[in-house]
Amino acid sequence: MAKRTRRSFTPQFKAQVVLAVRSGPRPQAELCREHGLKPGLVALWEKAALDRLPTVFEAAPRDGQDAARAAELERLLGRLTLELEVAKKASALLPSVLANGGRS
């Protein structure tokens, strides 16, 4: 007996079938026969689509732009913190020099 190769379906095709089942006037059985699909498979696609539906309206990630910007800002914050500490130490020494009129 010849072994059948496993078919794979694109996400676009799955979405098209699920939308046709959910909104179309034709019943699921007819669509399954037309595309050579099992009703259980279409029901699985439909469940997966409905489970993921709330995430459709979430904000899309910016392809790592946010992470790169955050890293850049963290580096800048570290540098500025170091500069502030140096300036604080220098200002602590400065009043003693000015109090003597610039003389040691």
Helices and strands as residue ranges (DSSP letters): H 11-23, H 28-35, H 39-52, G 53-57, H 65-99
